[in-house]
């Protein structure tokens, strides 16, 4: 065996060893990001929490396909969302998209950017998160350009989600999209006219076939942060239970607690305010 052949063989072995080390390091880095996302407390808004769950699922799937870069990238993006720092949808220009798909993705990005307003994220957090996730999935799959079914699934999911974000119109006519109920100080239960409004709301909702209810509980600033978070959660759950008790399917109702973090009226700490002791109900 010639010295030159041995030299080339040794070079190939060293190159393969370096590649293996890089792959192992990439896999370890990916696993750390994914483990961190699995254990993340999901402390963001309902939109951000839904987005974090989507990115977790996608990151897990990419890991199984040995797409370590994508797995780590979307795990890191999920961590941002989980901690209340959600990034926007992917910019197609930052990805190596095949020329034939660039215009379609660029136009879709513009449409999505107009849809993802702060009010849309708050009133329809699940729909907003679904739209952003499916778009990001579409971008990632389109760059790989190896699985037409995966590309189509993400693209169709995005387009379907845009259709579903239009205001719901069903058999009973237009459905009002938001309601707000105020609570007595330190109380977790609505009374009197508020309960009557819930009766009317439940009857209206049940006439419609396609809807989802988002219930956001809030508190004023007259208690501690922890206490007010629990109080707002109990208020939201109370409204949820009332609607379920009046025939609204539990599978159509999601509820979230904001404590004193999102006041309707800005006040100093410790101040009681009736407008801040509220539950907001959004129908999408």
RODO-2510 file (C-alpha; in nm, 4 decimals, decimal comma):
residues 284
     n   res          X          Y          Z
     1     x     0,0000     0,0000     0,0000
     2     x     0,1526     0,3311    -0,1077
     3     x     0,2252     0,6157     0,1387
     4     x     0,0020     0,8477    -0,0675
     5     x    -0,2914     0,6108    -0,0346
     6     x    -0,2361     0,5813     0,3400
     7     x    -0,2210     0,9606     0,3658
     8     x    -0,5503     1,0016     0,1792
     9     x    -0,7101     0,7290     0,3884
    10     x    -0,5969     0,8959     0,7100
    11     x    -0,7321     1,2313     0,5852
    12     x    -1,0666     1,0690     0,5130
    13     x    -1,0754     0,9098     0,8599
    14     x    -0,9942     1,2432     1,0264
    15     x    -1,2582     1,4214     0,8192
    16     x    -1,5169     1,1575     0,9075
    17     x    -1,4220     1,1842     1,2758
    18     x    -1,4591     1,5621     1,2671
    19     x    -1,7976     1,5288     1,0998
    20     x    -1,9093     1,2782     1,3616
    21     x    -1,8005     1,5125     1,6412
    22     x    -1,9921     1,8003     1,4820
    23     x    -2,3026     1,5845     1,4472
    24     x    -2,2804     1,4709     1,8086
    25     x    -2,2355     1,8304     1,9269
    26     x    -2,5283     1,9449     1,7132
    27     x    -2,7434     1,6656     1,8533
    28     x    -2,6474     1,7528     2,2125
    29     x    -2,7188     2,1220     2,1548
    30     x    -3,0560     2,0358     2,0023
    31     x    -3,1455     1,8057     2,2908
    32     x    -3,0628     2,0745     2,5476
    33     x    -3,2899     2,3282     2,3759
    34     x    -3,5693     2,0735     2,3443
    35     x    -3,5393     1,9641     2,7075
    36     x    -3,5515     2,3277     2,8175
    37     x    -3,8691     2,3823     2,6137
    38     x    -4,0292     2,0671     2,7545
    39     x    -3,9721     2,2010     3,1060
    40     x    -4,0567     2,5651     3,0320
    41     x    -4,3295     2,7136     3,2578
    42     x    -4,5292     2,8707     2,9687
    43     x    -4,5592     3,2085     3,1358
    44     x    -4,6521     3,4140     2,8300
    45     x    -4,9894     3,5226     2,6922
    46     x    -5,2403     3,2655     2,5613
    47     x    -5,1095     3,3362     2,2092
    48     x    -4,7506     3,2798     2,3182
    49     x    -4,8373     2,9638     2,5116
    50     x    -5,0182     2,8162     2,2105
    51     x    -4,7232     2,9082     1,9894
    52     x    -4,4778     2,7433     2,2300
    53     x    -4,6795     2,4206     2,2215
    54     x    -4,6756     2,4194     1,8413
    55     x    -4,3004     2,4754     1,8232
    56     x    -4,2431     2,2006     2,0796
    57     x    -4,4370     1,9503     1,8690
    58     x    -4,2570     2,0567     1,5514
    59     x    -3,9153     2,0448     1,7173
    60     x    -3,9852     1,6930     1,8435
    61     x    -4,0871     1,5831     1,4936
    62     x    -3,7782     1,7373     1,3337
    63     x    -3,5545     1,5605     1,5859
    64     x    -3,7056     1,2243     1,4909
    65     x    -3,6256     1,3048     1,1261
    66     x    -3,2665     1,3935     1,2250
    67     x    -3,3197     1,7542     1,1140
    68     x    -3,1185     1,8777     1,4104
    69     x    -3,0752     2,2357     1,2941
    70     x    -3,4497     2,2859     1,2466
    71     x    -3,5246     2,1044     1,5720
    72     x    -3,2951     2,3328     1,7698
    73     x    -3,4083     2,6463     1,5854
    74     x    -3,7766     2,5924     1,6568
    75     x    -3,7097     2,4711     2,0124
    76     x    -3,5298     2,8013     2,0747
    77     x    -3,8165     2,9898     1,9136
    78     x    -4,0591     2,7981     2,1345
    79     x    -3,8572     2,8984     2,4409
    80     x    -3,8903     3,2629     2,3427
    81     x    -4,2674     3,2226     2,3233
    82     x    -4,2848     3,0245     2,6483
    83     x    -4,1147     3,3082     2,8351
    84     x    -4,3327     3,5799     2,6827
    85     x    -4,0954     3,6924     2,4067
    86     x    -4,2550     3,5414     2,0993
    87     x    -4,0824     3,6204     1,7699
    88     x    -4,2867     3,6953     1,4618
    89     x    -4,3385     3,4661     1,1631
    90     x    -4,0335     3,3632     0,9631
    91     x    -3,9132     3,5955     0,6860
    92     x    -3,8935     3,3865     0,3668
    93     x    -3,5984     3,5975     0,2500
    94     x    -3,3910     3,4546     0,5372
    95     x    -3,4401     3,0989     0,4114
    96     x    -3,3116     2,9275     0,0987
    97     x    -3,6514     2,8962    -0,0689
    98     x    -3,6711     2,7507    -0,4229
    99     x    -3,7304     3,0254    -0,6779
   100     x    -4,0677     2,8855    -0,7860
   101     x    -4,2113     2,9292    -0,4347
   102     x    -4,0614     3,2626    -0,3306
   103     x    -4,3387     3,4920    -0,4544
   104     x    -4,6149     3,2796    -0,3024
   105     x    -4,4439     3,2719     0,0375
   106     x    -4,3600     3,6422     0,0211
   107     x    -4,7270     3,7280    -0,0452
   108     x    -4,8409     3,4903     0,2293
   109     x    -4,6009     3,6563     0,4731
   110     x    -4,7462     3,9992     0,3933
   111     x    -5,1005     3,8701     0,4446
   112     x    -5,0123     3,7067     0,7741
   113     x    -4,8279     4,0151     0,9029
   114     x    -5,1428     4,2221     0,8506
   115     x    -5,3544     3,9620     1,0328
   116     x    -5,1316     3,9272     1,3397
   117     x    -5,2363     4,2439     1,5187
   118     x    -5,2213     4,2777     1,8963
   119     x    -5,6019     4,2685     1,9201
   120     x    -5,6222     3,9536     1,7055
   121     x    -5,3627     3,7772     1,9232
   122     x    -5,5577     3,8701     2,2348
   123     x    -5,9091     3,7939     2,1102
   124     x    -5,8221     3,4809     1,9091
   125     x    -5,4950     3,3480     2,0520
   126     x    -5,5329     2,9920     1,9223
   127     x    -5,6194     3,1024     1,5688
   128     x    -5,3347     3,3538     1,5624
   129     x    -5,0848     3,0951     1,6895
   130     x    -5,2082     2,8347     1,4404
   131     x    -5,1680     3,0780     1,1508
   132     x    -4,8114     3,1729     1,2481
   133     x    -4,7055     2,8154     1,3167
   134     x    -4,8375     2,6726     0,9906
   135     x    -4,6658     2,9519     0,7995
   136     x    -4,3328     2,8833     0,9735
   137     x    -4,3786     2,5107     0,9093
   138     x    -4,4448     2,5859     0,5423
   139     x    -4,1273     2,7948     0,5172
   140     x    -3,9117     2,5275     0,6827
   141     x    -4,0511     2,2433     0,4714
   142     x    -4,0286     2,4479     0,1533
   143     x    -3,6599     2,5157     0,2114
   144     x    -3,5914     2,1427     0,2498
   145     x    -3,8119     2,0793    -0,0564
   146     x    -3,7891     1,7019    -0,0098
   147     x    -4,1398     1,6072     0,1052
   148     x    -4,4300     1,7398    -0,1098
   149     x    -4,6872     1,6014     0,1362
   150     x    -4,5298     1,7870     0,4310
   151     x    -4,5124     2,1093     0,2296
   152     x    -4,8765     2,0745     0,1261
   153     x    -4,9899     1,9953     0,4827
   154     x    -4,8254     2,3107     0,6217
   155     x    -4,9384     2,5291     0,3306
   156     x    -5,2989     2,4016     0,3447
   157     x    -5,3036     2,4388     0,7231
   158     x    -5,1980     2,8009     0,6877
   159     x    -5,4544     2,8806     0,4166
   160     x    -5,7325     2,7011     0,6049
   161     x    -5,6462     2,8937     0,9192
   162     x    -5,6700     3,2266     0,7376
   163     x    -6,0191     3,1318     0,6234
   164     x    -6,1185     3,0409     0,9792
   165     x    -6,0086     3,3770     1,1185
   166     x    -6,2936     3,5597     0,9450
   167     x    -6,5808     3,6635     1,1803
   168     x    -6,8128     3,3643     1,2355
   169     x    -7,1501     3,3736     1,0588
   170     x    -7,3810     3,0777     1,1167
   171     x    -7,7438     2,9743     1,1280
   172     x    -7,8425     3,2238     1,3943
   173     x    -7,6942     3,5272     1,2159
   174     x    -7,3835     3,7277     1,3155
   175     x    -7,2348     3,6341     1,6516
   176     x    -7,0985     3,9098     1,8757
   177     x    -6,7288     3,8501     1,9331
   178     x    -6,6581     3,9844     2,2833
   179     x    -6,8214     4,0319     2,6231
   180     x    -6,6983     4,1611     2,9578
   181     x    -6,8287     4,0922     3,3097
   182     x    -6,7146     4,2707     3,6269
   183     x    -6,6796     4,1069     3,9687
   184     x    -6,7253     4,2329     4,3248
   185     x    -6,4053     4,2913     4,5198
   186     x    -6,2290     3,9674     4,6242
   187     x    -6,5092     3,7608     4,4701
   188     x    -6,4811     3,4710     4,2274
   189     x    -6,8497     3,4578     4,1376
   190     x    -7,0667     3,6767     3,9178
   191     x    -7,4196     3,7504     4,0338
   192     x    -7,7487     3,9056     3,9261
   193     x    -7,7432     4,0669     3,5838
   194     x    -7,4065     3,9096     3,5025
   195     x    -7,5549     3,5595     3,5318
   196     x    -7,8508     3,6652     3,3190
   197     x    -7,6063     3,7867     3,0533
   198     x    -7,4357     3,4464     3,0618
   199     x    -7,7742     3,2770     3,0117
   200     x    -7,8347     3,4909     2,7031
   201     x    -7,4798     3,4320     2,5804
   202     x    -7,5055     3,0529     2,6165
   203     x    -7,8348     3,0469     2,4233
   204     x    -7,6828     3,2582     2,1458
   205     x    -7,3669     3,0490     2,1231
   206     x    -7,5525     2,7193     2,0974
   207     x    -7,7318     2,8359     1,7816
   208     x    -7,3965     2,8448     1,6032
   209     x    -7,2050     2,5473     1,4752
   210     x    -6,8470     2,6734     1,4466
   211     x    -6,7038     2,8684     1,7367
   212     x    -6,4453     2,8678     2,0108
   213     x    -6,4660     3,0558     2,3414
   214     x    -6,1657     3,2180     2,5080
   215     x    -6,2152     3,3342     2,8684
   216     x    -5,9570     3,5691     3,0214
   217     x    -5,9695     3,6335     3,3966
   218     x    -5,8316     3,9543     3,5533
   219     x    -5,7932     4,1124     3,8979
   220     x    -5,7290     4,4627     4,0271
   221     x    -5,4100     4,5560     4,2155
   222     x    -5,5449     4,5368     4,5704
   223     x    -5,3770     4,2051     4,6572
   224     x    -5,0453     4,0274     4,6082
   225     x    -4,9384     3,9097     4,2632
   226     x    -4,9785     3,5417     4,3527
   227     x    -5,3166     3,5897     4,5168
   228     x    -5,4487     3,7933     4,2246
   229     x    -5,3305     3,5303     3,9757
   230     x    -5,5292     3,2647     4,1626
   231     x    -5,8273     3,4986     4,1937
   232     x    -5,8317     3,5714     3,8204
   233     x    -5,8038     3,2004     3,7435
   234     x    -6,0998     3,1180     3,9682
   235     x    -6,3051     3,3924     3,8023
   236     x    -6,2305     3,2616     3,4542
   237     x    -6,3048     2,9041     3,5604
   238     x    -6,6324     3,0160     3,7220
   239     x    -6,7500     3,1629     3,3903
   240     x    -6,6340     2,8493     3,2099
   241     x    -6,8321     2,6255     3,4457
   242     x    -7,1430     2,8428     3,4120
   243     x    -7,1339     2,8205     3,0319
   244     x    -7,0732     2,4447     3,0427
   245     x    -7,3627     2,4097     3,2861
   246     x    -7,5830     2,5867     3,0328
   247     x    -7,5006     2,3407     2,7569
   248     x    -7,1868     2,4836     2,5949
   249     x    -6,9481     2,1898     2,5198
   250     x    -6,6397     2,1961     2,7433
   251     x    -6,4201     2,1130     2,4438
   252     x    -6,5030     2,4508     2,2920
   253     x    -6,3991     2,6574     2,5945
   254     x    -6,0452     2,7656     2,6930
   255     x    -5,9665     2,9875     2,9903
   256     x    -5,6599     3,1832     3,1033
   257     x    -5,5549     3,3881     3,4047
   258     x    -5,3749     3,7227     3,3878
   259     x    -5,3836     3,8293     3,7522
   260     x    -5,3214     4,2029     3,7788
   261     x    -5,0819     4,2104     3,4801
   262     x    -5,3267     4,3502     3,2214
   263     x    -5,5421     4,6194     3,3857
   264     x    -5,8169     4,7939     3,1921
   265     x    -5,7463     5,1055     3,3999
   266     x    -5,3935     5,1821     3,5184
   267     x    -5,3796     5,2269     3,8974
   268     x    -5,1203     5,2320     4,1718
   269     x    -5,0432     4,9077     4,3536
   270     x    -5,2986     4,8245     4,6228
   271     x    -5,5832     5,0231     4,4625
   272     x    -5,9240     4,8612     4,4236
   273     x    -6,0858     4,9194     4,0832
   274     x    -6,4108     4,7653     3,9645
   275     x    -6,3236     4,7854     3,5946
   276     x    -6,0076     4,5794     3,6497
   277     x    -6,1973     4,3039     3,8364
   278     x    -6,3278     4,1451     3,5198
   279     x    -6,3564     3,8480     3,2921
   280     x    -6,3352     3,9002     2,9165
   281     x    -6,5059     3,6496     2,6877
   282     x    -6,3983     3,6263     2,3250
   283     x    -6,5717     3,4165     2,0616
   284     x    -6,3854     3,3154     1,7504
***
